[in-house]
Amino acid sequence: MSVEQLAADAGLSAPRRYLVDWERAEAEIGTRLPADYKEYVYWFGPGGFEDYLYICVPGVENSMQELAAILAREQTAARRRAEQFKLPPRVPLFPEPGGWLPWGYTTGGDAVYWVTSSDDPDRWTIAGRPGRGDDFAYFDGGFAAFLHTYVWDTVEMHFLSEAEEDVPIPFEPDDGEWLGGPAERLEAYGRFETEQ
């Protein structure tokens, strides 16, 4: 599944040309990232699908949509859970060996991750965690392939809602700007190519 085909299926006729300092992004996260994800970020930039599934990208102001910030938030929540309730993390989080690295979430509190079980990020598979409960789901494929099944409403993760409208599910662009509220305002280092 190519990112270009995914974009066409989701209603983009051309790349949005979102540029990221990948060296900085990967240093902040602590690992290289999959090539199809990097291509996705260039084509799609910030945004999500059907006001439901949001994809985190590096370099945006809004901490609720920024990749490294989402990982840090999950790590903090896992530490609090361990300290306050003496409970183990719901999932093994990156940078643990084979740890899960979050890249997206739903408005229902579900999350999707890369399972970092290989030194080669292009071989990472996808896992999902429901907002409540521990009935995890797995997708034996990469980032673009997962999103292709999502856009065509064929993804087999029972906690992800079925499409409310006709498929394919369209991409809804965002600019990644900070909107206030519970999100923290971050230093933006990503930009659209048309900006000077």
C-alpha positions in Angstrom: 0.0 0.0 0.0 1.6 3.3 -1.1 1.1 6.5 0.9 0.2 8.2 -2.4 -2.7 5.7 -2.9 -3.8 6.1 0.7 -3.9 9.9 0.2 -6.0 9.5 -3.0 -8.4 7.2 -1.2 -8.7 9.7 1.7 -9.4 12.6 -0.6 -6.1 14.3 -1.0 -5.2 15.2 -4.6 -1.7 16.3 -3.8 0.7 16.3 -0.8 0.2 19.0 1.8 4.0 19.1 1.9 4.5 19.1 5.7 8.2 19.3 6.5 9.8 18.0 9.6 13.4 18.0 11.0 13.5 14.2 11.2 16.9 14.2 12.9 15.4 16.3 15.7 12.1 14.3 15.8 13.9 11.0 16.0 16.3 12.3 18.7 13.4 13.5 20.8 11.7 10.1 20.6 14.8 8.0 20.8 14.5 5.9 17.7 14.3 6.0 13.9 10.8 6.0 12.5 9.2 4.0 9.7 9.7 5.3 6.1 6.0 5.1 5.3 5.2 7.2 8.4 7.6 9.9 7.2 6.1 9.9 3.8 2.6 10.1 5.4 3.6 13.1 7.4 4.8 14.9 4.2 1.6 14.0 2.3 -0.9 14.5 5.1 0.6 16.7 7.9 -1.5 17.2 11.0 -5.1 16.0 11.1 -7.2 13.0 11.4 -10.0 10.9 9.9 -13.7 11.5 10.5 -13.1 13.6 13.6 -12.4 10.3 15.3 -8.9 8.9 14.6 -6.1 11.5 15.0 -2.5 10.8 13.8 0.3 12.4 15.8 3.0 14.2 13.8 6.3 15.7 15.0 6.9 19.4 15.3 3.3 20.8 15.9 2.4 23.3 18.6 -0.5 21.2 20.0 0.9 18.6 22.5 -2.2 16.5 21.9 -1.1 15.9 18.3 2.7 15.9 18.7 4.4 12.5 18.5 7.1 12.9 21.2 4.6 14.6 23.5 2.1 11.7 23.2 4.8 9.2 24.1 5.9 11.4 27.1 2.3 11.7 28.3 1.8 7.9 28.1 5.1 7.3 30.0 4.0 9.8 32.7 0.6 8.1 33.0 2.3 4.7 33.4 4.6 6.0 36.1 1.6 7.5 38.0 -0.3 4.3 37.7 2.6 2.4 39.1 3.3 4.8 42.0 -0.3 5.5 43.0 -2.0 2.2 42.4 1.0 -0.2 42.3 -0.3 -1.4 39.0 1.9 -2.4 36.0 1.6 -0.4 32.8 -1.3 -1.5 30.6 1.2 -2.1 27.7 5.0 -2.2 27.6 6.0 1.3 26.4 8.9 2.3 24.3 11.9 2.5 25.1 11.5 -0.9 26.7 12.6 -3.7 24.3 9.6 -4.4 22.1 7.8 -1.5 23.8 4.8 0.1 22.2 5.3 3.6 20.7 2.0 5.6 20.4 1.2 7.3 17.1 -2.5 7.9 17.1 -5.6 8.0 19.3 -9.4 8.2 19.0 -11.8 10.6 20.6 -13.0 7.6 22.5 -9.7 7.2 24.3 -8.4 4.3 22.2 -4.8 4.3 21.1 -2.7 2.8 18.3 1.0 2.0 18.5 4.0 0.7 16.7 5.3 -2.5 18.3 9.0 -1.8 18.3 10.1 -5.4 18.2 12.7 -5.0 15.5 15.7 -2.7 15.1 14.3 -1.9 11.6 11.3 0.4 12.1 10.0 -0.6 8.7 9.3 -4.0 10.1 7.3 -2.7 13.1 3.7 -3.9 13.3 0.7 -2.2 14.8 -1.2 -2.8 18.0 -4.3 -1.1 19.5 -5.5 -0.5 23.0 -9.1 0.3 23.9 -9.8 3.3 26.1 -11.2 0.9 28.7 -10.2 -2.7 29.4 -7.3 -4.7 28.3 -8.7 -6.4 25.2 -5.7 -5.4 22.9 -5.7 -6.0 19.2 -2.9 -6.5 16.7 -2.4 -5.8 13.0 0.3 -7.7 11.2 1.4 -5.0 8.9 2.9 -1.5 8.9 1.6 2.0 9.3 0.3 2.8 5.8 -1.3 -0.7 5.4 -3.1 -0.2 8.7 -4.4 3.2 7.7 -5.5 1.8 4.4 -7.7 -0.7 6.2 -9.0 2.0 8.4 -9.9 4.3 5.5 -11.8 1.5 3.9 -13.4 0.5 7.2 -12.0 -3.0 7.1 -9.6 -2.8 10.1 -10.2 -5.6 12.5 -9.9 -3.9 15.9 -13.3 -4.3 17.5 -13.0 -1.1 19.7 -12.5 1.2 16.7 -15.9 2.5 15.6 -17.3 1.7 12.2 -17.5 4.5 9.7 -20.4 6.9 10.3 -20.5 7.8 6.7 -19.7 6.2 3.4 -16.2 4.9 2.8 -13.6 5.7 2.1 -13.2 7.7 5.2 -11.9 11.2 4.3 -8.8 12.9 5.9 -9.6 16.1 7.7 -6.7 18.4 7.7 -5.5 20.5 10.7 -2.7 22.9 11.2 -1.4 21.5 14.4 -1.7 24.9 16.2 -2.2 25.1 19.9 -5.8 25.6 20.8 -5.5 26.1 24.5 -7.3 23.8 27.0 -5.5 20.9 28.5 -2.9 20.7 25.6 0.5 22.2 26.2 1.8 24.7 23.7 5.0 23.4 22.2 7.7 25.0 20.1 6.7 24.2 16.6 9.5 23.0 14.3 7.4 21.5 11.6 6.0 23.6 8.8 4.2 23.5 5.5 6.6 23.9 2.5 4.7 26.9 1.2 5.6 28.9 4.3 8.6 31.2 4.1 
